[in-house]
Amino acid sequence: MDDFSSLDMKTILHSKRANLFYLEHCRVMQKDGRVLYLTEGKKENHYFNIPIANTTVILLGTGTSITQAAMRMLAKAGVLVGFCGGGGTPLHMAAEVEWLSPQSEYRPTEYVQGWLSFWFDDALRLVAARQFQEARMAFIQKVWSKDGELKKQGFNVNDHAVEKALAQLELKTKRANSATDLLTSEAQFTKAIYKYAANNTGTEEFTRQHDSADTANDFLNHGNYLAYGLAASCLWVLGIPHGFAVMHGKTRRGALVFDVADLIKDALVLPWAFICASEGATEQEFRQQVLQAFADHKALDFMFDTVKRIALEDYQS
């Protein structure tokens, strides 16, 4: 380990990293140049390695602690760390989505400069917001048309209810005169998709409630926080601050994280939350399913590609 450099940990692009960890009832530490987590048993303790060079986000749940040395190594590797409650929700820091971001200023400047070139103009910011919605719709169509497992569970982009909801969202997105209009049409679309998913999985009288104790709502919260982690990582790598949102409000902390996470939530988190809830899956089983879906459909790649494209758009033309 003598010739090991922090630069060696950055060979894997964030958009290609495979791991997102949720840990509970353990101690995260640095040992022999590696980051490990320690679990204590009745007779013996067990150490498990965390491959930080291939990790995007670590969520620390109940009963966890982390050493300063481990945090230093995670920062060098560009891993975002968040503290959360049991099972992955809620994310602590009042009611906002906040992450402990690595403090590196050696990030690209072109994306934040491109973002700011349009952000202060209301009309151009609306153009960017529309592009987010268009990318979101395209991702749903792509995922639901090719994912065989979702089709087996009854999620088909060609179903009348889905086609109608997407067509209405597309029309209202083109006609929107403000971010408020876009958020209203988005809420109507999501409500229609919730109803479609509930009917598909036999979830009776479902109502979306962030504080509800039913399994479907719990899984939706859990999966959304995983998506927020990917979004926060994407923005940190590109050097774009979370405050420069295009849809969720200029004064809401972490708002751009919500904008970016919305690109994938309806396509991946929503259907699997309902499917896993109807099948009686555990939180761990649901988390593994969602993370596998993120990997299969290259969700983080899609976030990076979309944000970079919007940031570098020639809006003046």
C-alpha positions, 0 to 999 in steps of 0.5 A: 500500500506504500505506492497507493495514491488517492488518484488511483481511486478515481479511475472509475467514472462516477457514471459507471460506478456500480455500488450504492450502500445502505449500512446499519448497526455497524462501524465504518473505519479505515484499516490498512489503507481500506475502508471497512465496516465492522459488525459485532457478533456475540462471539466474534466481530466481522470486517467487510470491505467497501470498494470505495473506488466503485461506489457512488453513495453510502447511506448510514442508517441506525446504529452506525458510526464513522471514523474521521480517517474513513471519511477522509478516504471516502472524500478522496474517492468522491463518495457521497455520504448521507445519514438516514433513519432505519431502512434508508428513510428519512434522510436526516438534516431537518426535512431537506435532502442534504449530503456530506459532499467531498470538498474538492474544487478540482471539478469541471467548470464548463457545466456550471458556467453553461448552467448559469448562462441560462439560469437567470433568464426566466424564459430560458430556464423554462426551456430547460425545465421542459427538456427535463420533462421530455427526457423523463417521458422518453426514459419511461417509454424506453424502460417500460417498452424493453423491461421484460420483468415489468411487462410480466407485472403488467407495466406496459407503455402501450396500455391505454392509461399510460399512453393517455397520461404521457400524451397529456403530460407532453401536451401540457409541457409544450403549453406550460408558461411557467415552472408552476404549470410544469409542476402541476401537470407533473403532479397530475401525471404522477397521480395517474401513474400511481393509480395505474400501478395500484390497479396493476398490483391490486393495491386497494385505495392507495393514497400517496402519503410521505408519512404513511406507514403502509408498505407501498408508501414506505418503498416509494420513500426509500427508492426516492432517497436512493434516486436522490443519492444518484442525483446528488452525486451527478451534480457534485461530479459536474460541479453544479450547485443544488440551488440552481433548480429549474422546476422545484423552486429557486429558494428550496434547498437541494431543489436541483437534486429533486429535478434530476432524481425525477428523471428516473423515479417514475420509470424505475422506483414507482413500479418496483415499489408497488410490485415489491409491496404486493409481493410482501418483499422486505426493505432489503429485497426492495432495495436490491431490486431497485438498485439492480434496475438502476444498473440494468437501465443505466440510470446514473448514465442517463442522469449524467447525459441529460444534465450535461446536454442541458448545461451545454445547450446553446440557448442564445440561438 
